[in-house]
Every structure is written in C-alpha cells, then in structure tokens.
C-alpha cells in the first residue's frame, strides 16, 4: 500500500458552528453535570421520604397501638361480665406498658376483677402489688386493705385475716373518744364493731320493707331502726352476727362453698337479689306530693269510709295509710310499665305454649279364654 492510497486519519478543521459550540463546551458541560446531580439528589430525597416516612409512622403506631387495643379490649370484656378474661387482658396491658402512670390503679382493678371471678388467691396477689405500686397513695391503700381481708376470709385463711388486720389501721366505723373503733367482739383477731351491728340492722329493716312494698318509706324505716336500738335488741343482733360469722367460717373450711349445688342456689339467689335491687332503685324514684295524695284520697273516698259509722276520716287523720295505698298503686303501675319497656328493649318473644300430651290410655286387658 502506497502513501496515497493509505487512509488519512488526521482531524481536519471543524465547521464554523461546531467551532462556536466547542469554544464554550467545558462551561456547558459543568452546568449539565450540576443539573444531573441536583435531579439525582431530589429523586433520592423523594425515595427516602416515601420509604422512611410510612415506616416511621408504622413504628410509632406499633408502639402505641398494642397497649391501646388491649385497654379497649379489657373494657369490652368488663362490660360483658367476663371478669377473669378482662383481668388477663389488663395484665397483658401492664406488660405492654410496664412504666405507665396508672400501674397501681390497673393492678387494683385486676384485683377486684379476680375477686368477682372468685379467684381470691390471684386477687390478693394483684391487690398487694397495687399497694406496693401506690407509693404513698393513701386513698388506694385504704381501699386495698378491706379487699385483702375479704379475700383471705373467702379462702378460709382466718389466721391470716387476724395478722392482716393487726398490721393495718382500721379505717371507718364508729369511733370512741380515743379515736378507736368501738369493738363489741373479736374472732381470731378480727373485730366486730358497733358499725357492723348498725349495718346488720339496716339490712334487715330494708329487706323487710322491700318485701312489704314500702322500700321508699323513710318514716317507717327510722321507726323500726329506733326499735332495734335498745340494748336488748342490740344484744340479739350481736348473737345473730356472731352465729352467722362462725357458721360461715366453718362452712368455708369444709369447702362447702365450692359445692355445685351451693353454687347453683347462690346464683339463683343472686339473680333474685339483683332483680329486687333494680326494682327498688327504680320504684324509689316515686315520691308523691301533697297534691298527689289529696287527689288519690278524693278519688277513693269510699275506700276509707268506716263501715260501722259511715264516717269518712279526713285526709290529715289517715295520711299515713293513704300514702301507703298510693305508693302501692303507683309502684304496681310503674313495675308493669317497666317490665313492658324492658321486654321491648331486649326483644322478648313469647312462644305459644303447647299443652302437655295426654297420657296414652293403658292397653285393654285381654283375658285368656279358658280351654
């Protein structure tokens, strides 16, 4: 190959337009690189914000949500009457938030729920932990003490009851001049006070009035309580209180309170007591005015006319009887209305009762034919 036929690899002169771009090429390239870097940084920032933002929010929610959900679940279980289950969820709540400011109150709540579920040993443990976590909260400590004593009594640990009472200062009850409760008797270290007798008398009178349909008659209530305030009546109340306490203690020691038949009877009694308490609370709202009594008296004058003399006593003379009759009528009406309202509220449907099938007639006796 000669020199003429060989390729010319030298660069010639660039065109004029290319020369002008080439002259400012390095400066334009720098601007281009800067723009590319800025776009890259903006894109990276967007990517990081999208990836880290939700994750951070999720982590923050993850720290708050479990305890909040547990708290809500525990309250729902309480509302449904599932005491043991609610106590378990509250315990999980404390594990999720061990340093919460409400730790002592939650432990106290767990203790009460365990009591209601008849888990008295676990209740004592929770209550004592609540007392330790209270750190000088006298109100909480005051509430814890009696519940611990009640749980120990339910467990039949009466020796422990005495020791527990010995280390606590008794709160409440009637006081004497030295600031101590007036004790009328002691049982293995546990004191029975004048206040206990007062409560027994009040419960007895309230129960009697409720059975007579006069739960709201405060005048009669005070009159009967006055009769029970005599020394002879107080001694009889004390004997009954001691006898009941001793019988109950021995029954728990024998585990009679864990018998299936006892539990069934107790549940039935609880149903009746709750119903009576609710009815008494609702009927207690009835309070007649003088106008009500006068209107009732005028509408039922013949009812109060004496048969022998035909005389009708004035309202002032028989106001107590008129009031009792009025209350009985209004309570009956209110009870019927309340029952109907609750049947609607709870969607009660009464199905037709089928008459019991008639007993089949015995087969006819077939006499054997003599041969």
DRENTI-585276 format. One record per residue (C-alpha): residue number from 1; x, y, z. Coordinates in pm, whole numbers, plus 32768, in hexadecimal, padded with zeros to 4 digits. Example, Ala and Ser with C-alpha at 12.3 -4.5 7.8 and 13.67 -1.06 7.14 Angstrom:
REM residues 2
+-----+------+------+------+
:  nr :    X :    Y :    Z :
+-----+------+------+------+
:   1 : 84CE : 7E3E : 830C :
:   2 : 8557 : 7F96 : 82CA :
+-----+------+------+------+
END
This chain:
REM residues 371
+-----+------+------+------+
:  nr :    X :    Y :    Z :
+-----+------+------+------+
:   1 : 8000 : 8000 : 8000 :
:   2 : 8091 : 8154 : 7F9A :
:   3 : 8074 : 829A : 8057 :
:   4 : 7F67 : 831F : 7F6B :
:   5 : 7E85 : 81F6 : 7F99 :
:   6 : 7EA8 : 81F3 : 8119 :
:   7 : 7D90 : 8280 : 81F1 :
:   8 : 7DB2 : 83E1 : 8271 :
:   9 : 7D6E : 83CF : 83E5 :
:  10 : 7DBD : 853B : 8437 :
:  11 : 7CAA : 861C : 84B1 :
:  12 : 7C4C : 8733 : 83CB :
:  13 : 7BC3 : 8886 : 8422 :
:  14 : 7A6C : 8875 : 84C3 :
:  15 : 794B : 8932 : 842E :
:  16 : 790D : 8A92 : 84AA :
:  17 : 77D6 : 8A32 : 857C :
:  18 : 7891 : 891D : 8621 :
:  19 : 79AB : 8A08 : 866F :
:  20 : 78C2 : 8AF1 : 872C :
:  21 : 7830 : 89D6 : 87FF :
:  22 : 7988 : 894A : 883E :
:  23 : 79FE : 8A99 : 88BA :
:  24 : 7903 : 8A9B : 89DF :
:  25 : 78EF : 891F : 8A0A :
:  26 : 7993 : 88F7 : 8B64 :
:  27 : 78AA : 89FA : 8C05 :
:  28 : 7770 : 895B : 8B73 :
:  29 : 77E0 : 8804 : 8BE3 :
:  30 : 7805 : 887F : 8D48 :
:  31 : 76A3 : 8907 : 8D48 :
:  32 : 7622 : 87C0 : 8CBF :
:  33 : 76D6 : 86F7 : 8DCC :
:  34 : 7650 : 87DE : 8EDC :
:  35 : 74EC : 87B6 : 8E63 :
:  36 : 7512 : 863C : 8E57 :
:  37 : 759A : 8636 : 8FBC :
:  38 : 747E : 8712 : 903C :
:  39 : 737B : 8633 : 8F97 :
:  40 : 741F : 8503 : 902F :
:  41 : 741A : 859D : 918C :
:  42 : 72AD : 8601 : 916D :
:  43 : 724D : 84A7 : 90F9 :
:  44 : 7311 : 8409 : 9215 :
:  45 : 7266 : 84EA : 9311 :
:  46 : 710F : 848C : 928C :
:  47 : 7162 : 831C : 9299 :
:  48 : 71E6 : 833A : 93FC :
:  49 : 70B7 : 83FE : 9471 :
:  50 : 6FCA : 82FF : 93DD :
:  51 : 7081 : 81D8 : 946F :
:  52 : 70D8 : 8262 : 95C4 :
:  53 : 6F9B : 8331 : 9608 :
:  54 : 6E9B : 8214 : 960F :
:  55 : 6F90 : 8134 : 96C3 :
:  56 : 6FC4 : 8237 : 97D2 :
:  57 : 6E4E : 826E : 97F1 :
:  58 : 6E17 : 80F9 : 97FB :
:  59 : 6F1D : 80D2 : 990B :
:  60 : 6E82 : 81EB : 99D7 :
:  61 : 6D2B : 8154 : 99B0 :
:  62 : 6DB7 : 8000 : 9A02 :
:  63 : 6E34 : 8086 : 9B4E :
:  64 : 6CE4 : 8124 : 9BAE :
:  65 : 6BE4 : 8040 : 9B0E :
:  66 : 6C1B : 7EFA : 9BD1 :
:  67 : 6BE3 : 7F94 : 9D28 :
:  68 : 6ABF : 8061 : 9CAA :
:  69 : 6A1C : 7F30 : 9C0E :
:  70 : 6A51 : 7E65 : 9D4B :
:  71 : 69B4 : 7F76 : 9E1E :
:  72 : 6883 : 7F88 : 9D3B :
:  73 : 6861 : 7E0C : 9D38 :
:  74 : 6877 : 7DF7 : 9EB3 :
:  75 : 6760 : 7EF7 : 9EDB :
:  76 : 6686 : 7E3D : 9DE1 :
:  77 : 66B7 : 7CF9 : 9EA2 :
:  78 : 665B : 7DAB : 9FE5 :
:  79 : 651B : 7E2A : 9F45 :
:  80 : 64C4 : 7CC6 : 9EE3 :
:  81 : 64F8 : 7C48 : A046 :
:  82 : 6628 : 7B73 : 9FEA :
:  83 : 66EE : 7BD0 : A11F :
:  84 : 6803 : 7ACE : A10F :
:  85 : 6840 : 7B0B : 9F9E :
:  86 : 6845 : 7C83 : 9FD3 :
:  87 : 6942 : 7C5B : A0EC :
:  88 : 6A23 : 7B92 : A005 :
:  89 : 6A19 : 7C9D : 9EF7 :
:  90 : 6A61 : 7DAF : 9FF5 :
:  91 : 6B91 : 7CE3 : A05F :
:  92 : 6C06 : 7CDB : 9EF6 :
:  93 : 6BCD : 7E53 : 9EE7 :
:  94 : 6CB9 : 7E82 : A00E :
:  95 : 6DBF : 7DAE : 9F60 :
:  96 : 6DA0 : 7E87 : 9E27 :
:  97 : 6DB6 : 7FC8 : 9EF3 :
:  98 : 6E78 : 7F69 : A02E :
:  99 : 6ED4 : 80CD : A08D :
: 100 : 6D7D : 816B : A060 :
: 101 : 6D08 : 8269 : A164 :
: 102 : 6BCA : 81A1 : A19D :
: 103 : 6C7A : 805E : A201 :
: 104 : 6BFC : 805E : A369 :
: 105 : 6A95 : 80A5 : A301 :
: 106 : 6A9E : 7F93 : A1F9 :
: 107 : 6B23 : 7E96 : A2F5 :
: 108 : 6A0C : 7EF9 : A3E2 :
: 109 : 6916 : 7EC9 : A2C7 :
: 110 : 69A4 : 7D71 : A27E :
: 111 : 6980 : 7D15 : A3ED :
: 112 : 680F : 7D73 : A3F2 :
: 113 : 67CE : 7CB4 : A2B0 :
: 114 : 6878 : 7B7F : A33D :
: 115 : 679C : 7B9D : A472 :
: 116 : 6664 : 7BAF : A39D :
: 117 : 66DC : 7A7A : A2E5 :
: 118 : 670E : 79CD : A438 :
: 119 : 6884 : 79AF : A3F9 :
: 120 : 68D7 : 7A29 : A555 :
: 121 : 6A44 : 79BE : A55F :
: 122 : 6A93 : 7A76 : A41D :
: 123 : 69CA : 7B9C : A49D :
: 124 : 6AA1 : 7BB8 : A5D6 :
: 125 : 6BDD : 7BB0 : A503 :
: 126 : 6B5F : 7CCA : A422 :
: 127 : 6AE5 : 7D9C : A544 :
: 128 : 6C2D : 7D81 : A600 :
: 129 : 6CE9 : 7DE3 : A4C4 :
: 130 : 6BFF : 7F0A : A49F :
: 131 : 6C4D : 7F77 : A601 :
: 132 : 6DC1 : 7F61 : A5BE :
: 133 : 6DA2 : 8025 : A47B :
: 134 : 6CCB : 8131 : A51F :
: 135 : 6DFC : 81D7 : A5BF :
: 136 : 6D49 : 828B : A6D5 :
: 137 : 6BF4 : 82AA : A62F :
: 138 : 6B25 : 8299 : A76F :
: 139 : 69D7 : 828E : A6BA :
: 140 : 6A3C : 8157 : A5F8 :
: 141 : 6AD9 : 80B2 : A729 :
: 142 : 699A : 80EE : A7EC :
: 143 : 68D0 : 803C : A6DF :
: 144 : 69C4 : 7F1A : A6BF :
: 145 : 69C8 : 7EB3 : A82D :
: 146 : 685D : 7E48 : A859 :
: 147 : 6860 : 7D8C : A70E :
: 148 : 6993 : 7CC4 : A775 :
: 149 : 68E8 : 7C67 : A8BB :
: 150 : 67AE : 7C02 : A7FF :
: 151 : 6874 : 7B23 : A711 :
: 152 : 692A : 7A79 : A82E :
: 153 : 67DD : 7A3B : A8D9 :
: 154 : 6751 : 79A1 : A79B :
: 155 : 687E : 78BD : A78F :
: 156 : 6841 : 7852 : A8F7 :
: 157 : 6993 : 78E0 : A962 :
: 158 : 6911 : 7978 : AAA4 :
: 159 : 6A64 : 7970 : AB50 :
: 160 : 6AE7 : 7A48 : AA36 :
: 161 : 69B7 : 7B28 : AA5C :
: 162 : 6A18 : 7B70 : ABC2 :
: 163 : 6B81 : 7BB8 : AB69 :
: 164 : 6B18 : 7C94 : AA43 :
: 165 : 6A30 : 7D5C : AB21 :
: 166 : 6B3C : 7D7B : AC2A :
: 167 : 6C28 : 7E2A : AB39 :
: 168 : 6B26 : 7F1A : AAB0 :
: 169 : 6A7F : 8041 : AB4F :
: 170 : 6908 : 8014 : AB4B :
: 171 : 685F : 8122 : AA7F :
: 172 : 66F6 : 818B : AAAD :
: 173 : 65F8 : 810C : ABA3 :
: 174 : 6576 : 81B5 : ACDC :
: 175 : 6685 : 824E : ADB2 :
: 176 : 66A1 : 827F : AF25 :
: 177 : 6747 : 83A4 : AFD7 :
: 178 : 68A3 : 831D : AF94 :
: 179 : 686F : 8300 : AE1E :
: 180 : 6859 : 8183 : AE19 :
: 181 : 673C : 80B3 : AD92 :
: 182 : 6644 : 803B : AE98 :
: 183 : 667E : 7EC5 : AE98 :
: 184 : 6566 : 7DE7 : AF1B :
: 185 : 660B : 7C94 : AED5 :
: 186 : 673F : 7BF9 : AE35 :
: 187 : 676B : 7AB7 : AD6E :
: 188 : 68D3 : 7A44 : AD36 :
: 189 : 6947 : 7BAC : AD37 :
: 190 : 682F : 7C32 : AC5D :
: 191 : 675B : 7D3A : AD07 :
: 192 : 65E4 : 7D60 : ACFB :
: 193 : 6582 : 7EC6 : AD40 :
: 194 : 6451 : 7F93 : AD8D :
: 195 : 6450 : 7FF6 : AC1E :
: 196 : 642B : 7E86 : ABBD :
: 197 : 62F4 : 7E6D : AC95 :
: 198 : 626A : 7FAA : ABFA :
: 199 : 6299 : 7F1E : AA9C :
: 200 : 61F4 : 7DD6 : AB00 :
: 201 : 60C7 : 7E8F : AB8C :
: 202 : 60AA : 7F68 : AA55 :
: 203 : 60BB : 7E3E : A96A :
: 204 : 5FB0 : 7D8A : AA2F :
: 205 : 5EC4 : 7EB3 : AA31 :
: 206 : 5EFD : 7EFE : A8C0 :
: 207 : 5EB6 : 7D96 : A862 :
: 208 : 5D79 : 7D8F : A930 :
: 209 : 5CF8 : 7ED3 : A899 :
: 210 : 5D4A : 7E5A : A73A :
: 211 : 5C7B : 7D1F : A770 :
: 212 : 5B5A : 7DF7 : A7E9 :
: 213 : 5B71 : 7EDE : A6BC :
: 214 : 5BD6 : 8007 : A793 :
: 215 : 5D42 : 802D : A72D :
: 216 : 5D28 : 81A6 : A710 :
: 217 : 5C76 : 81E2 : A85A :
: 218 : 5D89 : 828E : A920 :
: 219 : 5CA0 : 82DA : AA42 :
: 220 : 5C58 : 816B : AA82 :
: 221 : 5DC4 : 8115 : AA4F :
: 222 : 5E38 : 8204 : AB5D :
: 223 : 5D27 : 8190 : AC4B :
: 224 : 5D92 : 8022 : AC2C :
: 225 : 5F02 : 8079 : AC4D :
: 226 : 5EAD : 8133 : AD8E :
: 227 : 5E10 : 7FF4 : AE16 :
: 228 : 5F4E : 7F33 : ADC4 :
: 229 : 6028 : 802C : AE7E :
: 230 : 5FCB : 7FAE : AFDB :
: 231 : 60D6 : 7EEE : B09F :
: 232 : 600D : 7DAA : B091 :
: 233 : 5FE1 : 7DC2 : AF18 :
: 234 : 6154 : 7E15 : AEEB :
: 235 : 61B9 : 7CE1 : AFB3 :
: 236 : 60DA : 7C06 : AEDB :
: 237 : 6170 : 7C9E : AD9F :
: 238 : 62CD : 7C58 : AE22 :
: 239 : 6278 : 7AEB : AE69 :
: 240 : 61EB : 7AC2 : AD0A :
: 241 : 6319 : 7B6B : AC70 :
: 242 : 640B : 7A8D : AD2F :
: 243 : 6349 : 7951 : ACDC :
: 244 : 633C : 79A3 : AB6A :
: 245 : 64AE : 79F5 : AB5F :
: 246 : 6514 : 78B7 : AC14 :
: 247 : 6435 : 77D8 : AB3E :
: 248 : 64BE : 7877 : A9FF :
: 249 : 6625 : 784D : AA6F :
: 250 : 65F9 : 76DE : AAB8 :
: 251 : 653D : 76A6 : A972 :
: 252 : 665C : 773E : A8AA :
: 253 : 6758 : 766A : A966 :
: 254 : 668F : 753A : A8FA :
: 255 : 6688 : 75BF : A791 :
: 256 : 650D : 75C2 : A78F :
: 257 : 6515 : 7703 : A6C6 :
: 258 : 65B3 : 7641 : A5A6 :
: 259 : 6499 : 7545 : A58E :
: 260 : 63DF : 7549 : A441 :
: 261 : 628A : 754D : A4E5 :
: 262 : 62EE : 7673 : A5C0 :
: 263 : 636D : 7735 : A494 :
: 264 : 6226 : 76F9 : A3DD :
: 265 : 6154 : 7770 : A502 :
: 266 : 6238 : 789C : A533 :
: 267 : 6219 : 78FD : A3C4 :
: 268 : 609E : 78E7 : A3D8 :
: 269 : 609E : 79BB : A513 :
: 270 : 6180 : 7AB8 : A469 :
: 271 : 608F : 7AD1 : A345 :
: 272 : 5F6D : 7B15 : A42F :
: 273 : 602E : 7C0F : A500 :
: 274 : 60A4 : 7CCC : A3CE :
: 275 : 5F44 : 7CDD : A345 :
: 276 : 5EBB : 7D56 : A492 :
: 277 : 5FD0 : 7E57 : A4B3 :
: 278 : 5F90 : 7EDF : A357 :
: 279 : 5E19 : 7EF0 : A392 :
: 280 : 5E49 : 7F9C : A4E2 :
: 281 : 5F31 : 8099 : A442 :
: 282 : 5E38 : 80EC : A332 :
: 283 : 5D09 : 80F3 : A417 :
: 284 : 5DC7 : 81C8 : A50F :
: 285 : 5DAA : 82E5 : A417 :
: 286 : 5C36 : 82FE : A462 :
: 287 : 5BFA : 8415 : A55C :
: 288 : 5A92 : 848F : A57B :
: 289 : 5A41 : 85FB : A5BA :
: 290 : 5929 : 867E : A695 :
: 291 : 585D : 86BD : A55C :
: 292 : 588C : 8551 : A4F1 :
: 293 : 5818 : 84CD : A641 :
: 294 : 56EE : 85B6 : A64E :
: 295 : 5681 : 8554 : A4EF :
: 296 : 56A3 : 83E3 : A540 :
: 297 : 55E0 : 8411 : A684 :
: 298 : 54C0 : 84C1 : A5D5 :
: 299 : 54B1 : 83B9 : A4C4 :
: 300 : 54A3 : 82A0 : A5C5 :
: 301 : 53D7 : 833B : A6DE :
: 302 : 52EE : 8211 : A6F7 :
: 303 : 5418 : 8134 : A740 :
: 304 : 5457 : 81EB : A884 :
: 305 : 52F0 : 8204 : A8F9 :
: 306 : 52BE : 8150 : AA42 :
: 307 : 51BB : 803C : AA19 :
: 308 : 5122 : 8052 : AB6E :
: 309 : 50F5 : 81CA : AB8C :
: 310 : 50FC : 8232 : AA1F :
: 311 : 51F6 : 833E : AA7D :
: 312 : 530E : 8399 : A98C :
: 313 : 5444 : 840D : AA48 :
: 314 : 54EE : 8545 : A9C0 :
: 315 : 5634 : 8521 : A901 :
: 316 : 5701 : 85B1 : AA1F :
: 317 : 5689 : 849B : AB02 :
: 318 : 56E1 : 837A : AA1C :
: 319 : 57FC : 8414 : A950 :
: 320 : 58EA : 82F2 : A99D :
: 321 : 57F6 : 81EE : A91D :
: 322 : 57A0 : 82BB : A7EA :
: 323 : 590F : 82E8 : A79A :
: 324 : 594E : 8171 : A7BA :
: 325 : 5827 : 811F : A6D8 :
: 326 : 5892 : 8222 : A5D9 :
: 327 : 59F7 : 819E : A5D5 :
: 328 : 597E : 8037 : A5AB :
: 329 : 58A4 : 809B : A483 :
: 330 : 59AF : 816C : A3DA :
: 331 : 5ABE : 8068 : A411 :
: 332 : 59E5 : 7F5C : A375 :
: 333 : 59A1 : 8037 : A247 :
: 334 : 5B0F : 8099 : A229 :
: 335 : 5B7C : 7F2F : A247 :
: 336 : 5A94 : 7EC1 : A12F :
: 337 : 5B04 : 7FDC : A04D :
: 338 : 5C72 : 7F99 : A09A :
: 339 : 5C47 : 7E29 : A048 :
: 340 : 5BA6 : 7E7D : 9EFB :
: 341 : 5CB6 : 7F76 : 9EA2 :
: 342 : 5DC6 : 7E78 : 9EEC :
: 343 : 5D1A : 7D6C : 9E1E :
: 344 : 5D25 : 7E5B : 9CF9 :
: 345 : 5E8D : 7EBE : 9D43 :
: 346 : 5F07 : 7D56 : 9D4A :
: 347 : 5E23 : 7CDF : 9C2F :
: 348 : 5D67 : 7BDC : 9CF6 :
: 349 : 5C94 : 7AEA : 9C2C :
: 350 : 5BAB : 79FE : 9CE2 :
: 351 : 5B5D : 78C5 : 9C22 :
: 352 : 5A0D : 7813 : 9C47 :
: 353 : 5A1A : 7706 : 9D4B :
: 354 : 59B2 : 75B0 : 9CD8 :
: 355 : 58C6 : 74F4 : 9DB8 :
: 356 : 5963 : 73BB : 9E46 :
: 357 : 5913 : 7285 : 9D82 :
: 358 : 5805 : 71B1 : 9E18 :
: 359 : 587E : 7072 : 9EAB :
: 360 : 5834 : 6F4C : 9DCF :
: 361 : 5722 : 6E70 : 9E55 :
: 362 : 57A4 : 6D29 : 9EDD :
: 363 : 5769 : 6C04 : 9DF8 :
: 364 : 562C : 6B40 : 9E36 :
: 365 : 565B : 6A11 : 9F08 :
: 366 : 5626 : 68D7 : 9E3E :
: 367 : 55A0 : 67B7 : 9EFF :
: 368 : 5617 : 6662 : 9E9B :
: 369 : 5504 : 657F : 9E27 :
: 370 : 54EC : 6446 : 9EEC :
: 371 : 5510 : 6314 : 9E21 :
+-----+------+------+------+
END
